[in-house]
Amino acid sequence: MHARTRLAASAFILVGSALAAPQARAETYVTGYGGLVFGGDVAKDPGENNNHGAYGGSIGFLGSPLGFEVDFAYSPDFFGSNRALIPNNNLVTLMGNIVLSGHMGERSRVYVSAGAGLMKSSVDDADEFFDVGRNDFGANAGLGVLLGVGDKVSLRGDIRYFNNVGDDEPDDQLDINFGSFDYWRGTAGLSVRF
């Protein structure tokens, strides 16, 4: 079995175990958010704003204190906003995270999360000669807060660090290392609790 396949299988087992585990007082949160990607390998265009937008959503099952979250994000122009050189480019992430949270009062929570998933990059060349699409395994970690503004609605603020992960030497041994591709993402959004 290929190293990435084994790693993906292990991640799915971990995710399945987290979903199957009974949780006391588990709450489901559905969140839509927007924000910025910055630092690391975010494109740095001369004379341009080097923070690029990101938006997405997540669904989280938060217990006391352990939970799980699936997070999807899309960042257009991640690799540059110069349309003459790169007309279309983006980065898409889909991550499964373990979440450790604690209550702040009756309606609010503070949390830390970490997990892994897919990082898909796409770059289209101006003359369509050198289009690039790549799937990488990635990891992320971060922290955030859910500030309750009603019985079922919360404002969410979140910051996360992302890094690609891989086996640099394709051989029969699994040696996972963090890659050289990384960045930060800060978001704010609205969460609805069920």
C-alpha positions, 0 to 999 in steps of 0.5 A: 500500500502506498504511503499516502494511501496508508496515511489517508486510511489512518486519517479516515479511521481517526475521523470515524472514531471521533464521530462514533465516540459518544459525547455528552452534551454535544452541540452541532454548529454550522458556520459560514465565514469569510476572511484573509489568507496571509504570510507563508506562501501567499503570493506577494505581488509588487505594489498589490495587497498581499493578503488574499480573501478566503471564504467557506464553511464548516460543520462542527460537533462540539462536546465537552470538551472533545469534538470534531469539525469538517472545514471547507475553504476557497481562496481565489488569487492565492498564487497572485492577482496579476491577470496578465501572468496568471488569469485564474488561480485558487487554493481549496482546502477540506480538513477534518479536525479534532476540537478541544473546547470549553464553555465561557458562560452559558452561550460562548465557547473557546476552542483549539483545533488540529487536523488534516485533509486535502489541499488542492491548488490550481493555476491556469497559465495565460496561454493555457500552455502551463496549467497546473493542478495539484492535490496535497495532503495537509495539516492545520492547527488553530484556535478560536472563539464562539461568542453567543449572541442568542440561544442558537446564534454565535459570532465566530473568530478563528485563526489557523496555520496550514502546512502541506505534509508528504513523504519526500522519498517515494520508497517502501518506508513511511517517513512523513515530513512537513513540506515547504508550503504554508500560510495562515488564515484568519476568518470571522463568521456566523454560526448557528447551533442545533 
